[in-house]
Amino acid sequence: MSTAFRSIAPFLRTARYGLKTRGSVNPLQAALKNNQGAAGVLNLARTYAVFERTKPHVNIGTIGHVDHGKTTLSAAITKRQAEKGLANFLEYGAIDKAPEERKRGITISTAHIEYSTDNRHYSHVDCPGHADYIKNMITGAANMDGAIIVVAASDGQMPQTREHLLLARQVGVQKIVVFVNKIDAIDDPEMLELVEMEMRELLNTYGFEGDETPVIMGSALMALNNQKPEIGEQKIDELLKAVDEWIPTPERDLDKPFLMSVEDVFSISGRGTVVSGRVERGVLKRDEEVELVGKGVDPIKTKVTDIETFKKSCEQSQAGDNSGLLIRGVRREDVRRGMVICKPGTVKSHKQFLASLYVLTKEEGGRHTGFHEHYRPQLYLRTSDESVDLTFPEGTPDVAGKMVMPGDNVEMVVTLTNPNAIEAGQRFNIREGGRTVATGLVTRIIQ
């Protein structure tokens, strides 16, 4: 490999970055053959891998119980859309990247996939269904504008089916499409009707429009293997049509100062540190100054020297994009998941705030009993999770004997172990022992 290509190859290869080529000749190889050097190679890479905003963009994902076929469905969608020239086909193993995931047949971290329909461009997260990795699912769901919930016809709804619906509702997902999978394993049509009826009731329970929600029945495996098109690829087409029509195109907040929550961070040899995540608001252009804030460290000022959005180079990143930002002069170990990268001076770290809390009932998957002051659960906010201490506001009478019970709406003071990037109006979840116990809203910053 030439020196020129070696200098840019890691940036093109690493961490889900991709490259499109035109025609039968690879432009990178042509550049190298003509001795255009590293700068020429980099410019060509950008030219031939540019993200163009020609369609409305929507972030969706597959959620549901472990082993119900979420990753198989994600792979089947990319296969079907690749046949139409609207995606690159990703096999099951390419989505479940980690060796442990392939070995156990589960998804651990959220995998990002890209495809289009005739009407829209989609970024799709394949969310973990395994209870041990639910915090990664919280991050994935928080990035979604809508979701596809996958339920196996052979099992019906299961514990993670219900928890994922609850989490989707808590992080603001408004619309969901149901895909009843593995119908090739069911001979009794009454069983399929029962699964559909139960899913519609469950959607209503969690505040979704169960009676109107599209329910598609098919087999992701049949679609992936080009078998039985009437329950395979035709059902993938039907599913994507339902997603196009049922999940609305979100309005993006482009006018506020730029903010992206850091989901992942990695270093690229010879290039620097890349932070990735979903842009919450605003617009960022290449070569702009930014600040990294949160996780108990002083703000870090840096400059964004390159931007990759949906695996392609672009001049700017904006609200709704899943982007990787190459930053100057910052070591990988200085950046942590849960920080935010933002316009300098617009966001500050805080350690204590007043919150309005709703405590989930036992029936909603919450605690069976109440809790006293100084309860210490985990707070999940954006991509961050922190230990917190919950206390009653100053002046609350009879604090010593006061209990917060499941089903209560209550005001409490939340104190973090380490200061983090927090703003009034933010929503968050509180979890304990592998389950969500409360959901809340930051009403006022205290310190």
C-alpha positions, 0 to 999 in steps of 0.5 A, a space after each residue: 500500500 502506498 504512503 498516500 493511501 495509508 495516511 487516509 485509509 484508516 479514516 475511510 475504514 474505521 468506525 463505520 465510515 464508508 465510501 461510494 465509488 462511481 463506475 467500474 474504476 475506483 477513484 482512490 486507486 486512480 489517484 494513487 496511480 497518478 501520484 496525486 499524493 495524500 491530499 489528492 486522495 483525501 479530496 477525492 475521497 470526499 468528492 466520491 463520498 458526499 452526503 447529499 440532503 435530497 430527501 427528508 431524513 428520519 431516525 428510526 430503529 428496531 426494538 423488542 425482546 431478545 431473539 425476536 428477530 430485530 437484527 434479522 429484520 434490519 438485515 432484510 431491510 438493507 437487502 431489499 432496499 439494496 435490490 432497488 439501489 437504495 441501500 448497501 446490503 448488510 448481512 446479519 454478522 455485519 450488524 452484530 459486530 462484536 464477537 460476543 454478540 455473534 457468539 450469544 446471538 444478541 445485540 449489545 451496542 446499538 448498530 447504525 444502518 442507513 437506507 432510503 425509500 422513494 420518499 425518505 432517507 433513514 438512519 436505523 438503529 438496531 437496539 439491544 433486546 437483552 436486559 443486561 444491555 438496556 442502557 444502550 437501548 435507552 441511548 438508541 431509543 432517545 435518538 429515534 423519531 419512530 420505531 419498529 417493534 418486532 415481536 415473534 409470532 411464536 412467543 407474542 409479547 415478552 418482558 423486553 417487548 413491554 420495557 422497550 415500549 415503556 422506554 420508547 414512550 419515556 424518551 418521546 417516541 410518538 409513533 411505532 409500527 409493529 412487525 410480527 415476525 417468524 410467521 413461517 413457524 405458525 400454522 394457526 391463523 387464530 394464533 396470529 390474530 391473538 398476537 396482533 390483538 395483544 400487541 394493540 392492547 399493549 400499545 394502548 396501555 403505553 399511550 400509543 394509538 394501538 387501534 390505528 397502528 399498522 401491524 405487518 406480519 411476515 418473516 424477516 428470515 424468508 426475506 433474507 433468504 429469498 424464500 416465500 416472497 408473499 411473507 418475505 420481501 413483499 412484507 418488507 415492502 409493506 413494512 417500509 410503506 407503513 413506516 413512510 406513511 405512519 411515522 411523521 417527518 420530524 421538525 428539526 431545531 436548526 436555529 438554536 446553538 449546536 449540541 451533540 451528545 457524545 455516544 462514542 469516541 475513538 482515535 484514528 492513527 495519523 488523524 486524531 480523535 473522533 466523537 460520534 453521536 446524534 445532533 440534538 439541535 443547531 448546525 455545525 460547519 467544518 472548522 468551527 470552534 466547539 466545546 466539550 462539556 460534562 462528566 466532571 471535567 473542565 470544558 475542553 475547547 477544540 476545533 472540528 476539522 472534519 465531519 462525516 454524516 451517515 458515513 459520508 463526508 459533508 460540510 456541515 452537521 445539523 439537528 437529526 444527523 448521526 455524525 462523526 466529528 474529527 476534533 483537533 488536539 484532544 486525546 481520546 482518553 479525555 473524552 467520555 461518553 455522556 459529554 456534550 459537544 456544543 457551541 462554546 459558552 452555551 452549556 454548563 455542567 451542574 451538580 444539582 437540580 430540581 426535578 418533577 418526577 413521576 414514579 412508575 407503578 408496579 404494573 408499569 414495571 416500576 418499584 413494588 414499594 416506596 422509597 425515602 429521602 436519600 434514595 440512590 438510583 441511576 440517572 439516565 440523561 442523553 447518553 450519560 448515566 450517573 449515580 444520584 441522590 434524591 432528597 426533598 426540597 428545602 422546607 418540606 414538612 416531616 421529611 424523616 417519615 415521608 415516603 414517595 410511593 409508586 404512582 406519585 408525582 413529586 418534586 425532588 432535588 437531584 444531586 449528581 456524583 459528578 457535575 454534568 451538562 444539564 439544562 432546564 426542560 430536559 427529560 430523563 429516566 431513573 433506573 434501579 436493579 435493571 428496571 425503570 422506576 421513574 421518569 422526570 423533567 429538569 425544572 430548575 438548576 440549583 448549582 
